[in-house]
Amino acid sequence: MKLTKTASGKQTLKISNKEWKNIGEKNGWLKSSQAIQRAVDEAVREHFKNLVPEDVKAQAEMANYDLWHGPVSAGEEIDGETYLGFTRAVDKIRDFADEIGDIYVDHMTGEISLSEPDAFGDWVHVNRSDILRSLFGRELVSYI
């Protein structure tokens, strides 16, 4: 912030865009980018909760386990599901992921639109890669 005087003697306060955003976030007028991202991720997970087939969810869970905790053998059962092996599990997830396109999320209400909304609101464009990251995790998505 900077207080300046004009040629006529009038004082004006200059505030940068970053300072203005910080004031808005502190006073609750403006959500932080992290809060917006959390709201968008939650809306995406809620929207796709019943759209992702159970076998895809199970293979994604086992593939993530395989990535983070070491190898899981193909054919091994976890919670009643047979693991296909990392490569085939990724292929199965990729087949499902091919059907996913960009969406728009109103981060204030959680409303989802599959096409660019005409209405006013706090809409955020969420691209396919961000949707997949929300659903399956950043590390696994790098293989899809």
C-alpha positions as CSV (number, residue, x, y, z in Angstrom):
1,M,0.0,0.0,0.0
2,K,1.2,3.5,-0.8
3,L,-0.3,6.9,0.0
4,T,0.3,9.4,-2.7
5,K,-0.6,13.0,-3.4
6,T,-1.9,14.2,-6.7
7,A,-1.0,17.6,-8.2
8,S,-4.1,19.1,-6.8
9,G,-3.1,18.0,-3.3
10,K,-5.7,15.2,-3.0
11,Q,-4.3,12.1,-1.3
12,T,-5.0,8.6,-2.8
13,L,-4.2,5.2,-1.6
14,K,-2.6,2.8,-4.1
15,I,-3.2,-0.9,-3.4
16,S,-1.7,-3.7,-5.5
17,N,-4.0,-6.5,-6.8
18,K,-2.2,-9.0,-4.4
19,E,-2.7,-6.8,-1.4
20,W,-6.4,-6.3,-2.3
21,K,-6.9,-10.1,-2.6
22,N,-5.2,-10.6,0.8
23,I,-7.6,-8.1,2.4
24,G,-10.5,-9.8,0.8
25,E,-9.4,-13.3,1.9
26,K,-8.7,-12.0,5.5
27,N,-12.1,-10.4,5.7
28,G,-14.0,-13.3,4.1
29,W,-15.0,-11.4,0.9
30,L,-12.9,-13.6,-1.3
31,K,-12.1,-17.3,-1.0
32,S,-8.4,-18.2,-1.2
33,S,-7.3,-20.2,-4.2
34,Q,-6.7,-23.2,-2.0
35,A,-10.2,-23.0,-0.6
36,I,-11.6,-22.8,-4.2
37,Q,-9.5,-25.8,-5.2
38,R,-10.8,-27.8,-2.3
39,A,-14.4,-26.9,-3.1
40,V,-13.9,-27.8,-6.7
41,D,-12.2,-31.2,-5.9
42,E,-15.0,-32.0,-3.5
43,A,-17.7,-31.2,-6.1
44,V,-15.9,-33.3,-8.7
45,R,-15.6,-36.3,-6.3
46,E,-19.2,-36.0,-5.3
47,H,-20.4,-35.7,-9.0
48,F,-18.4,-38.7,-10.1
49,K,-18.9,-40.8,-7.0
50,N,-21.6,-43.0,-8.6
51,L,-20.4,-42.7,-12.2
52,V,-17.0,-44.5,-11.7
53,P,-17.7,-48.2,-11.9
54,E,-16.8,-50.2,-8.8
55,D,-14.3,-52.4,-10.7
56,V,-12.5,-49.2,-11.9
57,K,-12.4,-47.8,-8.4
58,A,-11.0,-51.1,-7.0
59,Q,-8.3,-51.3,-9.7
60,A,-7.4,-47.7,-9.1
61,E,-7.1,-48.3,-5.4
62,M,-4.9,-51.4,-5.9
63,A,-2.8,-49.6,-8.5
64,N,-2.2,-46.7,-6.1
65,Y,-1.3,-49.2,-3.4
66,D,1.1,-50.9,-5.9
67,L,2.7,-47.5,-6.6
68,W,3.1,-46.3,-3.0
69,H,3.8,-49.6,-1.0
70,G,5.5,-51.9,-3.4
71,P,4.4,-54.5,-5.9
72,V,1.1,-56.3,-5.7
73,S,1.0,-59.5,-7.8
74,A,-1.5,-59.8,-10.6
75,G,-4.3,-62.1,-9.5
76,E,-4.0,-61.2,-5.9
77,E,-7.3,-60.5,-4.2
78,I,-7.9,-57.4,-2.1
79,D,-11.3,-56.8,-0.6
80,G,-12.9,-59.4,-2.9
81,E,-11.5,-57.8,-6.1
82,T,-8.8,-59.5,-8.2
83,Y,-5.9,-57.2,-9.1
84,L,-5.2,-57.2,-12.8
85,G,-1.6,-56.0,-12.4
86,F,-0.4,-52.5,-12.8
87,T,-0.4,-52.2,-16.6
88,R,-3.8,-53.8,-17.1
89,A,-5.3,-51.8,-14.2
90,V,-4.0,-48.6,-15.8
91,D,-5.5,-49.7,-19.1
92,K,-8.9,-50.3,-17.5
93,I,-8.8,-46.9,-15.8
94,R,-7.7,-45.3,-19.1
95,D,-10.7,-46.9,-20.9
96,F,-13.0,-45.3,-18.3
97,A,-11.1,-42.0,-18.4
98,D,-11.5,-41.7,-22.1
99,E,-15.2,-40.9,-21.5
100,I,-14.5,-38.0,-19.2
101,G,-14.4,-34.4,-20.6
102,D,-14.0,-31.0,-19.2
103,I,-16.7,-29.7,-16.8
104,Y,-17.6,-26.4,-15.1
105,V,-18.1,-26.2,-11.3
106,D,-19.7,-23.3,-9.3
107,H,-17.3,-23.4,-6.4
108,M,-19.8,-21.6,-4.1
109,T,-22.7,-24.0,-4.7
110,G,-21.0,-27.1,-6.0
111,E,-23.2,-27.2,-9.0
112,I,-21.8,-28.9,-12.1
113,S,-22.3,-28.1,-15.7
114,L,-21.1,-30.2,-18.6
115,S,-21.1,-27.2,-21.0
116,E,-20.0,-23.6,-20.5
117,P,-22.7,-22.0,-18.3
118,D,-24.5,-18.9,-19.5
119,A,-25.6,-18.0,-16.0
120,F,-23.8,-15.8,-13.6
121,G,-22.0,-17.5,-10.8
122,D,-18.6,-18.4,-9.5
123,W,-17.9,-20.9,-12.2
124,V,-14.5,-22.6,-12.6
125,H,-13.5,-24.5,-15.7
126,V,-12.1,-27.9,-14.7
127,N,-10.2,-29.7,-17.4
128,R,-10.1,-33.5,-17.8
129,S,-6.6,-33.9,-16.3
130,D,-7.7,-32.1,-13.1
131,I,-10.8,-34.3,-12.9
132,L,-8.7,-37.5,-13.2
133,R,-6.2,-36.2,-10.5
134,S,-9.1,-35.6,-8.1
135,L,-10.6,-39.1,-8.7
136,F,-7.4,-41.2,-8.9
137,G,-4.5,-39.2,-7.5
138,R,-1.7,-37.3,-9.1
139,E,0.8,-40.1,-9.2
140,L,-1.5,-42.7,-10.8
141,V,-2.8,-40.2,-13.4
142,S,0.7,-39.7,-14.7
143,Y,0.5,-43.2,-16.0
144,I,-2.9,-42.8,-17.7
